[in-house]
Amino acid sequence: MVNPTAGSEQPWTEIPARLDVAVIGTGRVGSVLGAALRRVGHKVVACTAISDISKLRAESLLAGVPIKSLTDAVKDCDLVLLTVPDDALVSLVNGLAQTHSISPGTFVVHTSGRFSDEVLDPLTAQGCLPLALHPVMTFTGTSVDLNRLTACPFGITAPEQLRPVAEALVVEMGADPVWVPRESRALYHAALSFGANNVMTLVNQTIDLLAQAGIENPTDLVTPLFGAALDNALRDGDQATTGPVVRADVATVRQHLVALEENSPQVLASYRALARLTAERALESGQLSAGQAEQLLEVLADE
């Protein structure tokens, strides 16, 4: 990687008071972060939007900002914010590099959790200043998200000389920077996706199963249960785990498997996998004996 401070007398320690910003991709994240940067004094001078919903977000959150083509949007900017889907980021960066569309000395920021700043290497080689700033938040793409950014953690990765810049941008938006080493970026993102995405699936599937069981207003049951479970887990870790698995209640677990096979077979494999993981963690934390864990894992084995 090219040293972004090569040729300069001192490393970057702060960002300019005001940056001209281009937002590339006004999806849920780009529109909100563009608005957040504008709220703290930076000037969003251009954005790109292709779909109708992206154009509506731009009009709502970035009112007055001209929608331009990609090459026109990134001209004469101090900071280019790339907020496209992960799978589109590599080709976008390569395309910008091949056309030399971004001027040397421009901060280029992507918001992907998956990639480190190294995905920006083609632009870094042309003198751009790479930053990876990943907001650890679920976005709606509305003004509601602006207040949610307060104290929101951002996973940041950058060349060491640019770390103060990355941290300053995040702090300016009212959020909290969290340093993620380059080599840990994939695991960091996998961990967040495993938790956040799967908990949504678990909540919604639990509601569906309760409705299938004839329970009226199943969210009334799920809301306090999941809220307490999350609070307990964050406070006490594995020791907060409850339920038939950590109680080694093999008969109950077996009954659950029968009920799911009869009523919701598509959930059965997930129940087995998560229950096995729970049993393994309970064994490691001393909540289950080796004999109890063996009995449970035998019942939970794929047939």
Buried (B, 14 or more C-beta within 10 A) or exposed (E): EBEBBEEEEEBBEEBEEEBBBBBBBBBBBBBBBBBBBBEEEBEBBBBBBEEEBBBBBBBBBBEEBEBBEBEBBBBEBBBBBBBBEBEEBEEBBEEBBEEEBBBEEBBBBBBBBBBBBBBBBBBBEBBBBBBBBBBBBEBEBEEEBBEBBEEBBBBBBBBEBBBBBBBBBBEBBBBBBBEBEBEBBEEBBEEBEEEEEEEEEBBEBBBEBBEEEEBEEBEEBBEEEBEEBEEBEEEEEBBBBEEBBBBBBBEEBBEBBEBBEEEBEEBBEBBBEBBBEBBBBBBEEEBBEEEBBEBBBEBBEEE
